[in-house]
């Protein structure tokens, strides 16, 4: 049976719950990984997801900031909520699930944005981001007792030249600076992860998953970046059937600045 996994930085799950419910009715992924849910566990809208047919929910949330949630039709088992950089931030959780006779380990990440100034000496947020990416080297595609692994989320770095609207103009802008992109790609490769979006849609095609709220007309200016990612272990990469990036979602009513990405697998 096909397997579909979606990732989406929702920028407040309670504020944008109607968008999430509409998305689930229309696209019905087996698993939805949300980032920046901005609510603690006790205020998460569990009932809305149960009513939509998603009985299984794992959350790492905090009041007003950050937070990730993995919502599933399939039974999931929580593996870990890891506190990267010992900041107490809720930016990661991992679960296992079974599909097509395989046990898969699924990571859901929200990497720090890093602030505006790309200098770790004067901007602690940027230093935190670099340290976070460095610590992610410990998250490897080797899945232990599972048969394969998948990593998704808002990783807040657009690593490749065609992941941004202008490579030249963004070289000094946080999310596409060389110190970020080089450490990010080194971390991905060291962990044995395959970039599934670029496997499905190779360069030089432009890919964006985020458009700033600051643009008066996001679609007309089209100054996007690929900040949301889907990775997997090599054995799972061979089962990828398609990647769908829902660009139109950026134009929905009161949207997130990120759009959903759906990965489909033949398992």
N, C-alpha and C positions, 0 to 999 in steps of 0.2 A: 504494500500500500504506500502511496506517496506520503511524505512527511513535510509539513511546512512550519517554519519557525520565523517569527517576525520580531524585529527589534525597533524600538521607537523611544526617543527622548520626548516625553509627553509634556514636560514643564508644568507640572502640577496635575496629578491624576484626578483630584476632586474637581478642580476648575474645568478640566476638559473631559470629564467622564462621558458626556453625550457624544463627543467625537470618538472616543474609544469604543463605546457601545455600537455606534454606527459602523465603525471599521470592522468590528467583530462580526456583525450581521452580514456585511458585504463580502469580506475576504476570508473569514473563518479559519485563521491559522490554527494548527494544533497547539502551538505554544506561542505566547506573546511575552517578550521581555521588555519591560518598561524601565526607563531611567529618569532621574530627576522627578520622582513621584512627590516629593516635598510633603510627606506626612508620616507620622509614626504608625506603628502596626495597629494600634487600637482605633485609629481613625480611617484606616483603609476601607474602601467601599466593597467589602467582600461580597455582599449580597447581590450587587449589580453583576458581578462576574459569575456568581453561581447561577443567577437567572439566565445568563447568556450561554450557559452550558460549560462553564469553566470551573470545575469543582475543586481544582487543586491550585493552591496559591502559596508561594514562598516569598517572604518580604524581608528586606533589610532597610528600615526606614527611620527617619528622624524628623523632628518638628521643623518645618519651614525650609529645609535644605536637603539637597542631594537625594539619596534613596533609590533603591532598585527593587523591582518586583518581577517575579516570573510566574505567569498565569498559564494554566495548562488544562486541556481536555484529558490528557493522559496522566496517569498517576506519576507523581514525582517524589523524590526523596531528597531532602535537604542534606547537602554534604558539608558546606562551610559558608560562614559569613566572615570574610577575612578583613581585618582592619589594617589597610595598607598605610605605611608610614606612621603608624601608631598615633593617628590624629583623632580617632574616635568617629571618623566620618563613615557613613553608610554608603559605600561605593561598589560593593561586590557581593554576589552570592553565587554559589554553585549548587546544582542539583543533578541527580541522575534520573533517567527515564529509559523505557524500553520501547523500541519500534522496530518492526521487521525482524524480530529475533535478536536484535542488537541492544546492548546496554550502552548508553551514551552519557558522557559527562558534559554538562552544559554550564558554561560560565556566563554571567551577566555583569558587565562592567560599566561604571561611569567614571571616567578619568577626569581629574581636575582641569578646568578650562585654562587656568594659568594667568589670569589678569591681562593687563594691556601692555605692560613693558617687558620685552623679552630679555631681561637681565636678572639673573638669579641673585646678584649681589645687592640689588636695590628693590627687588620685587619678590617677597617671600612666596607669593602664589605661584610664580613661575618656577622657583626652586622646588616647591612642593610637587609640581607637575613633573619635572625632570626626575625627581627622586621616586615618584610613583611609577613612572615608566621603567626606571631602573629595577625597582622591586618586582615588577611584572615579569622580569626574566625568570623568576622562580615558578611561573605558571607555564607549564610545558604541555605540549600536545599529547605526550605519552599519558594515557588515561588511567593507568594503574589497573584496577580490576575491571574497568569498563572496556568495551570493544572499540571505542573511538571517542573523540572529543570535539566540541564546538565552542567557540568563544564569540560572543556578540556584545554590542553596546555602543554607547557614545564614547569614543576613545579620544575625541577632541583634538585629533591631529589629522591633517590631510597630507599624507606622506609623499605622494607622487606629483610630478609636474602637471599632469592633467586632472588632478583632484581639486584644482582651484581655478577660478576664472582667469587669473593672471599670475603665473609663476613668478615672473620678474617683479611685479608690484607687491607681492605678498611675502617676499623673502625675509622681510624685517617685521612681519606681522605675526603675532602669536597664533599658533596652530600650523604654520608652514615654514618656520625658521629652520635653517639647516641643523641646529643643535637638536631640535625636536624630531625632525623627519629622519635624520640619520640614526639617532638613538632608538626611535620607534621601529624602524625597519630592522635594525640590528637585533632588537628584542624579539620581534616576530620571528625572524629567521633562526635565532638561537633556540627559541622554544619549539621549533619544528612546525610552526603554524603556516597554513596555506591561506592566502588572501582570496576568498571565494568570489568577492565582487569583481575583482580584476581577473580571476579565472574565467568568469562568465562574460565580462565586458572588458576586453583588453584595451590597454592604451593603444593609440592616442585618443580614444573616445573620452570626452569630458564626462565626469560623473560628479553630481552634487547631491548631498542629502540634507544640507542646511543652507538657509538664506536669512540674512540678518533682518531683524525687526526695524533697523534704522533706514532701510531703503523705502522710499516713498512708494515705489512700485517694484516689488521683488521680481516679478516675472519679466518686466520690461528690461530692468537692469541686469538680471540674471547673474549676479555676482555671488555665486555659490561656492561651497566647499564640501568635500566628502569627509565628514567627521564621524560618520557612523559606519561600523565595520562588521563583517561576518567572516570568521576564520574557522578552520577545522584542521584536524589531523589529516595526514595524507590519505589514509584509507577511507575516510568519510568524504574527502574532496572528490574522489572518483564517483561518488553517488549523487553529486550535485546535478540537478536537472535544470534549474533556472534561478535567476535573481530578478526580483521585481522591486523597483524603486518608485514609490507612489508620489511623484512630483506634484500631482494635483492637490495633494493633501495640504500643501503649503498655502493654498488659496481657500481652504475651508473656513468656516466662521470661527473667529477667535482661535486661530491655529497655534500650534507649537511652531517654533522656528526650525524644527527638524521634521522630516517626513518618515513614515514607516518604510522599512526595507524588509522584504520577505524572501527567504531562501527556501527553495523547494528541493527535496531529495527523493530519489527512487530507492526505497529501502524495503 
